[in-house]
Amino acid sequence: PEVKDALVLLNGEPLELLDDKEIEPGDIVYALVQFSRPGDRIHRDHIAKRRPAVVVEVKGEYLLVRPIFSKNTGGRGRRLRDPVAAGLSANSIVGDDGADISRSDVSGWIGRLAAVDTAWVLCW
């Protein structure tokens, strides 16, 4: 397989780093997102995980995001209809819970929601 020139790869695809990119609702970013429930933690000392997340709202230096999972954790999410168009794997699920994060917790830009997913994800 052909290797792409990139500093960082996510799922074998180049991850676009956020230098001066304006973040908008509908963007899919790679960010540090806190676990919504203590039982979700892999280890009791871990309170957050870097994962894809969809930006729902921009509030100055903070973002309201919904985490994206590769499997449905206890029915707390809904599968994207066109995840590949957004730069995600085919089995991507948007979590039901929102999380406020700082812009500094965002480490890369993955893509944008497809039109078929935008309305239901952003208007929850």
CORNORUR-V811011 format. One record per residue. RES is the residue in one small letter. SS is DSSP state (H for helix, E for strand, - for the rest). PHI is phi in whole degrees, 0 to 359 (999 if undefined). Layout:
RES;SS;PHI, RES;SS;PHI
This chain:
p;-;999, e;-;285, v;-;263, k;-;271, d;-;285, a;-;197, l;-;283, v;-;224, l;E;247, l;E;232, n;-;55, g;-;80, e;E;247, p;E;298, l;-;259, e;E;280, l;-;282, l;-;267, d;-;282, d;-;239, k;-;292, e;-;282, i;-;271, e;-;228, p;-;304, g;-;100, d;E;288, i;E;256, v;E;238, y;E;258, a;E;214, l;E;275, v;E;238, q;E;290, f;-;292, s;-;280, r;-;228, p;H;303, g;H;292, d;H;279, r;-;293, i;-;286, h;-;223, r;-;299, d;-;274, h;-;271, i;-;251, a;E;209, k;E;215, r;E;283, r;E;202, p;E;295, a;E;211, v;E;260, v;E;281, v;E;260, e;E;209, v;E;251, k;E;232, g;-;64, e;-;273, y;E;239, l;E;232, l;E;264, v;E;235, r;E;242, p;E;294, i;E;244, f;E;244, s;-;265, k;-;214, n;-;280, t;-;269, g;-;68, g;-;71, r;-;261, g;E;186, r;E;221, r;E;288, l;-;293, r;-;281, d;-;224, p;-;291, v;H;296, a;H;296, a;H;270, g;-;88, l;-;247, s;-;285, a;-;297, n;-;255, s;-;281, i;E;236, v;E;271, g;E;292, d;E;286, d;E;274, g;E;262, a;E;219, d;E;273, i;E;228, s;E;278, r;H;303, s;H;291, d;H;279, v;E;270, s;E;247, g;E;187, w;E;250, i;E;259, g;E;173, r;E;228, l;-;301, a;-;289, a;H;305, v;H;295, d;H;257, t;H;303, a;H;300, w;H;285, v;H;284, l;H;277, c;-;251, w;-;267
